[in-house]
Amino acid sequence: MATKEQEEIDLLFFIKKINQFFKRVARALFDALGFIRRNWIIILVLILAGVGYGYYVQSNTSPSQKAKVLLRINFDSVNYVYSLVENLNENIKDGTLVVEDKELNKVKALELKPIINFRDILEKYDENDRRLDILLRNIDYEFEDDDEFSQLPETFRSEYKYHFLNVVVSGNATEATLTALINFINSNEVLQEIKAVSVESIEDRIESNEETIAQINEVLEKYKVDDNRPGTSSTQLYVVDNFDIADIFESKMTLQKEMEGLRRDLVFSKDVVVNVNKPQLYRNLGITSNKMVFYPVLFLFVFFLLALLRTFYFSLKRIAEEE
C-alpha cells in the first residue's frame, strides 16, 4: 500500500514538473514575441539594411568557381608534376606567384589527386617480379564502409597515368583560365627536357622494334620455305639458329604489343601534362553564397545576441542588489 502511494506521489511530481516546463516555454515564447513587437522597427531596419548590403556585396563580387580536370601525366614524371603543383599552390596562397598571363591570377587553389588503377601498377611489373610482392606486403590499407580503398600509399602514386586536378578559380574565370594553367605547368624547363628525351627514346624504341620485327619476319619466311621442302614432317620440332620457332612467334607478338603501347604513348606525348576531358566550371556555392540572405540573418543574430546578453546582465545585477 505504501509503495502504491509513493508511486502516485512520484507520478504527480513528474506531471507537475512537466507543467512547469511547458509554462516556462510558453512564458519564454510570449516574452520573445513581446520583444519582437516592441522592437519591430529596429528588426525591420536590420532586415532591409542586410538585404541592401547583401545586394551591394553580391553585385560587386562573384562567387568562386570550381573545376575538375582529368589529366594524363606522361614520361614517368608524376612525382615532379606533383611537386610542381604543390609549390604552385603554396605560391598562390602566399601571394608570391608572379606571372605575365593574367588568366593565372584568377587561380585561387589547386590540388592533384591520382585515379587509382591497379592495371597501371601491374603493367609495370612481371607476374613473377618479387618487388611487387614486397611492396604489397608492406602496405597498410585503409577501407571505407563499402570496403573500397580510401587511400593508397605514396609508393604507387608515380605508377598511375591519370589524375584529377581540382581547381578553384575566381568568379570571372573561364575555360581559358584552365588552359593557361595547364600550359604554364607544361612550360616548366625540366618538364620540357623530360619530354624531349622521352619522345626521342620512344621513337628510337619504335624504330628498333620495327627492325627486329622485320628480322623475325625474314626468319619466319625462311622457315616457311624450309617447311615446304619434300620430306618435312609437320610434327617435327623446328629450331632456327638454336631457337624454338614458338619462341620467335612469342617474341614477335610481345614486340607488336609493345609497339601498340608506344604508339599510343606518342599520341598523348604532345605535352607532359595532357588534358583529356573538357572540364566545366561550376559555382562554389556555400552557406554564405547568397549575400542577400546571409547578411540579414547575421544582423538579426547579432541584435538578438546583444539583447540576450543585456537581459542576462540586468538579471545578474538584480540578484546582486537583492543580496
LUMZARO-836536 format. One line per 10 residues: number of its first residue (from 1); for each residue x, y negated, z of C-alpha. Coordinates in Angstrom, 1 decimal. Each point is the difference from the previous one (the first is absolute). Layout:
BEGIN
NUM	X,Y,Z; ... .
//
This chain:
BEGIN
1	0.0,0.0,0.0; 2.8,-2.4,0.9; 1.8,0.9,-3.3; -3.2,-0.9,-2.0; -0.3,-3.3,1.8; 3.6,-0.8,-0.7; -0.4,0.8,-3.7; -3.0,-2.4,-0.1; 2.0,-2.7,1.7; 2.8,0.4,-2.5 .
11	-2.4,-0.1,-2.9; -1.6,-3.2,1.2; 3.4,-1.5,0.6; 1.0,0.9,-3.6; -3.2,-1.5,-1.4; 0.6,-3.1,2.0; 3.5,-0.4,-1.4; -1.2,0.5,-3.6; -2.7,-2.7,0.5; 2.7,-2.4,1.4 .
21	2.2,0.7,-2.9; -2.7,-0.8,-2.6; -0.9,-3.1,2.0; 3.6,-1.2,-0.2; 0.1,0.7,-3.7; -3.3,-1.8,-0.6; 1.2,-3.0,2.1; 3.3,-0.1,-2.0; -1.9,0.0,-3.3; -2.3,-2.7,1.3 .
31	2.9,-2.1,1.1; 1.7,0.5,-3.4; -3.1,-1.0,-1.9; -0.3,-3.0,2.3; 3.6,-0.9,-0.6; -0.5,0.2,-3.8; -3.2,-2.1,0.2; 1.8,-2.7,2.0; 3.0,0.0,-2.3; -1.6,0.7,-3.4 .
41	1.2,-3.2,-1.5; 3.6,0.8,0.9; -0.4,3.6,-1.3; -1.5,-1.3,-3.3; 2.8,-2.5,-0.4; 2.6,2.7,0.6; -1.6,2.3,-2.6; -0.2,-2.8,-2.6; 3.6,-1.0,0.8; 1.2,3.6,-0.3 .
51	-1.8,0.5,-3.4; 1.4,-3.3,-1.3; 3.5,0.7,1.1; -0.2,3.6,-1.3; -1.2,-1.2,-3.4; 2.9,-2.5,-0.1; 2.6,2.6,0.9; -1.5,2.6,-2.3; 0.0,-2.5,-2.9; 3.6,-0.8,0.4 .
61	1.4,3.4,0.7; -0.4,3.4,-1.8; 0.0,3.3,1.9; 3.0,2.2,-0.8; -0.2,2.8,-2.4; 1.3,3.6,-0.1; 1.1,2.4,-2.7; 1.2,3.6,0.0; 2.5,0.5,-2.8; 0.9,3.6,-1.1 .
71	3.7,0.1,-0.8; 2.4,2.6,-1.5; 3.5,-0.4,1.3; 2.6,1.4,-2.4; 3.7,1.1,0.0; 0.1,1.2,3.6; 0.0,-3.6,1.2; -2.9,0.4,2.5; 2.0,-0.8,3.2; 1.6,-3.1,-1.6 .
81	-3.4,-1.3,-1.2; -1.5,0.5,3.5; 2.9,-2.0,1.5; -0.5,-2.7,-2.6; -3.8,-0.2,0.8; 0.6,-0.1,3.7; 2.5,-2.8,-0.3; -2.3,-1.9,-2.3; -2.8,0.3,2.5; 2.1,-1.3,2.8 .
91	1.1,-3.0,-2.1; -3.6,-0.7,-0.8; -1.0,0.1,3.7; 3.0,-2.1,1.0; -0.6,-2.5,-2.7; 3.5,0.4,-1.4; -1.0,1.3,-3.4; 1.3,-2.4,-2.6; -1.1,0.7,-3.6; -0.7,-1.9,-3.1 .
101	-3.1,1.8,-1.0; -2.9,-1.7,1.8; -2.1,3.2,-0.3; 2.2,1.7,2.5; -0.8,-2.7,2.6; -3.5,1.3,0.0; 1.1,3.3,1.4; -0.6,0.2,3.8; 0.9,3.5,0.9; 0.9,3.4,-1.6 .
111	0.5,3.5,1.1; 1.1,3.1,-1.9; -1.4,3.5,0.8; 0.7,3.3,-1.6; -2.6,2.2,-1.6; 0.7,3.4,1.6; 0.3,2.6,-2.7; 1.7,3.3,0.8; 0.5,0.8,-3.7; 2.5,-2.9,-0.2 .
121	2.0,1.6,2.8; -0.2,3.6,-1.3; 1.1,-1.1,-3.5; 3.4,-1.1,1.3; 0.7,3.2,1.9; 0.4,3.6,-1.2; -2.3,2.6,1.7; 3.1,1.5,1.6; 1.6,-3.3,1.0; 0.9,0.2,3.7 .
131	0.1,-3.8,0.3; -3.8,-0.1,-0.4; -0.5,2.7,2.6; 2.2,-1.9,2.4; -1.9,-3.3,-0.6; -3.4,1.6,0.5; 1.1,1.7,3.3; 1.2,-3.3,1.5; -3.2,-2.0,-0.7; -2.5,-1.1,2.7 .
141	-3.3,-0.1,-1.8; -2.9,-2.2,1.3; -3.6,0.9,-0.9; -3.2,-1.9,-0.2; -3.3,1.5,1.1; -0.5,1.3,-3.5; 3.4,1.9,0.2; 1.5,-2.2,-2.6; 3.5,-1.4,0.3; -0.2,-3.5,1.5 .
151	3.7,-0.6,-0.3; 3.0,1.7,-1.5; 3.5,-0.8,1.1; 2.3,-2.4,-1.8; 2.0,2.9,-1.3; -2.3,0.6,-2.9; -0.9,-3.6,-0.9; 2.6,-0.2,-2.7; -1.4,3.1,-1.7; -3.4,-1.5,-0.8 .
161	-0.5,-1.5,-3.5; -3.1,-2.0,0.7; -0.6,-2.6,2.7; -2.6,-2.6,0.9; 1.0,-3.6,0.4; -2.5,-1.8,2.3; 0.1,-3.7,-0.7; -1.7,-3.0,1.8; -0.1,-3.1,-2.1; -1.6,-3.5,0.3 .
171	-3.5,-0.8,-1.1; 1.1,-1.6,-3.3; 2.2,2.9,-1.1; -0.7,2.0,-3.1; 1.2,3.2,-1.7; 2.9,-2.1,-1.3; 1.2,-0.3,3.6; 0.3,3.8,0.2; 1.8,0.2,-3.3; 2.4,-2.7,1.1 .
181	0.7,2.0,3.2; 0.7,3.3,-1.9; 2.3,-1.9,-2.4; 1.8,-1.7,2.9; 0.7,3.4,1.6; 1.3,1.4,-3.4; 2.2,-3.0,-0.5; 2.3,1.1,2.8; 3.5,0.4,-1.3; 0.6,3.3,1.7 .
191	-3.2,1.5,-1.4; 0.9,-1.2,-3.4; 3.4,1.8,0.2; -1.8,3.1,1.3; -2.4,-0.2,-3.0; 2.8,-0.4,-2.6; 2.0,2.9,1.4; -3.0,2.3,0.4; -1.5,-0.6,-3.4; 3.4,0.7,-1.6 .
201	0.3,3.2,2.0; -3.4,1.1,-1.0; 0.6,-0.6,-3.6; 3.4,1.8,0.2; -1.7,2.9,1.7; -2.7,0.2,-2.7; 2.6,-0.1,-2.7; 2.0,2.8,1.7; -3.1,2.1,0.4; -0.9,-0.4,-3.6 .
211	3.5,1.2,-1.1; -0.2,2.9,2.4; -3.5,1.0,-1.3; 1.4,-0.3,-3.6; 2.8,2.4,0.9; -2.5,2.4,1.7; -2.1,-0.1,-3.2; 3.1,1.0,-2.0; 0.6,2.9,2.3; -3.7,1.1,-0.3 .
221	0.2,-0.3,-3.7; 3.0,2.3,-0.1; -1.8,2.4,2.3; -3.0,-0.1,-2.4; 2.3,0.9,-2.9; 1.7,2.8,1.9; -3.4,1.3,1.1; -1.1,0.4,-3.6; 3.0,2.3,-0.9; -0.8,3.6,-0.8 .
231	0.3,2.5,2.9; -0.6,-2.6,2.8; -2.3,1.3,2.7; -2.7,-2.4,1.4; 0.6,1.4,3.5; 3.8,-0.5,-0.1; 1.5,-2.5,2.5; 1.6,-2.8,-2.0; 2.9,-1.9,1.4; 1.3,-3.1,-1.8 .
241	3.4,-1.2,1.1; -0.4,1.9,3.3; -3.4,-1.5,0.8; -3.3,1.7,0.1; -2.3,-1.5,-2.6; -2.7,-0.4,2.6; 2.2,-2.3,1.9; 0.5,-2.1,-3.1; -3.8,-0.3,-0.4; -0.3,-1.0,3.6 .
251	2.7,-2.6,-0.3; -1.7,-1.5,-3.0; -3.3,-0.2,1.8; 1.7,-1.6,3.0; 1.6,-2.6,-2.2; -3.2,-0.8,-1.8; -1.8,-0.5,3.2; 2.7,-2.3,1.2; -0.2,-1.9,-3.2; -3.7,-0.6,0.5 .
261	0.7,-1.5,3.4; 2.9,-2.1,-1.2; -2.1,-1.4,-2.9; -2.8,-0.7,2.4; 2.4,-1.9,2.3; 1.1,-2.1,-3.0; -3.6,-1.1,-0.6; -0.1,-1.5,3.5; 3.6,-1.2,0.0; -0.6,-3.5,-1.4 .
271	0.5,-1.1,3.6; 1.0,1.4,3.3; -3.3,-0.9,1.6; -3.0,0.6,-2.4; -3.6,-1.0,0.7; -2.1,2.9,-1.2; -3.5,-1.4,0.9; -1.9,-3.2,-0.5; -0.3,-1.4,3.5; -3.0,-2.1,0.9 .
281	0.1,-2.8,2.5; -2.6,0.0,2.7; -0.8,-2.4,2.9; 1.5,0.7,3.3; -3.2,-0.5,2.0; -0.1,0.0,3.7; -1.9,-1.3,3.0; 1.2,-3.6,-0.6; -0.5,0.0,-3.8; -3.4,-1.8,0.1 .
291	1.1,-3.3,1.6; -3.6,-1.4,-0.1; -1.0,2.8,2.5; 3.2,0.3,1.9; 0.4,-3.6,1.1; -3.6,-0.5,1.3; 0.4,3.3,2.0; 3.4,-1.2,1.3; -1.3,-3.4,1.1; -3.0,1.5,1.8 .
301	2.1,2.6,1.7; 2.4,-2.7,1.3; -3.0,-2.1,1.1; -1.7,2.9,1.9; 3.3,1.1,1.5; 0.6,-3.5,1.4; -3.5,-0.2,1.3; 0.4,3.3,1.7; 3.3,-1.0,1.6; -1.7,-3.3,1.2 .
311	-2.8,1.9,1.6; 2.4,2.4,1.6; 2.1,-2.9,1.4; -3.0,-1.7,1.6; -1.1,3.3,1.5; 3.4,0.4,1.7; -0.1,-3.6,1.1; -3.4,0.4,1.6; 1.1,3.2,1.8; 3.1,-1.8,1.3 .
321	-2.1,-3.0,1.3; -2.4,2.3,1.8; 2.8,1.7,1.9 .
//
